[in-house]
């Protein structure tokens, strides 16, 4: 997973500082996400997936298909 979030950031010419601001964390924390020294919260993982328009399974290295799944139409409880 950590390799993929770094590759996506670099492929989009973004800085760690930019992504850290997007996730409301400091740059050092984001850097640790990319090296695997710090676990990414589910909320941050979802935000990253939405930002790059990829699935969380892609970020988690469970698939090589980037396309996100269709949004659920189930009513929220």
BELPEVEN-V505786 format. One record per residue. N is the residue number from 1. RES is the residue in one letter. BURIAL is + if it has 24 or more other ideal C-beta (glycine too) atoms within 12 Angstrom, else -. D_LAST is the distance of its C-alpha to the last C-alpha in whole Angstrom. Layout:
[[N:RES:BURIAL:D_LAST] [N:RES:BURIAL:D_LAST]]
This chain:
[[1:X:+:30] [2:X:+:32] [3:X:-:35] [4:X:+:33] [5:X:+:31] [6:X:+:35] [7:X:-:36] [8:X:+:33] [9:X:+:34] [10:X:-:38] [11:X:-:38] [12:X:-:36] [13:X:-:39] [14:X:-:36] [15:X:-:37] [16:X:+:35] [17:X:-:35] [18:X:-:34] [19:X:+:31] [20:X:+:31] [21:X:-:30] [22:X:-:27] [23:X:+:26] [24:X:-:27] [25:X:+:29] [26:X:-:33] [27:X:-:35] [28:X:-:36] [29:X:-:33] [30:X:+:32] [31:X:-:35] [32:X:-:35] [33:X:+:31] [34:X:+:34] [35:X:-:36] [36:X:-:34] [37:X:-:35] [38:X:-:31] [39:X:-:28] [40:X:+:26] [41:X:-:22] [42:X:-:19] [43:X:-:18] [44:X:+:22] [45:X:+:22] [46:X:-:19] [47:X:+:21] [48:X:+:24] [49:X:+:23] [50:X:-:22] [51:X:-:25] [52:X:+:27] [53:X:-:25] [54:X:+:25] [55:X:+:23] [56:X:+:22] [57:X:-:24] [58:X:+:27] [59:X:+:27] [60:X:-:27] [61:X:-:30] [62:X:-:29] [63:X:-:30] [64:X:-:32] [65:X:-:30] [66:X:-:29] [67:X:-:27] [68:X:-:23] [69:X:-:21] [70:X:-:19] [71:X:-:16] [72:X:-:13] [73:X:-:12] [74:X:-:9] [75:X:-:6] [76:X:-:4] [77:X:-:0]]
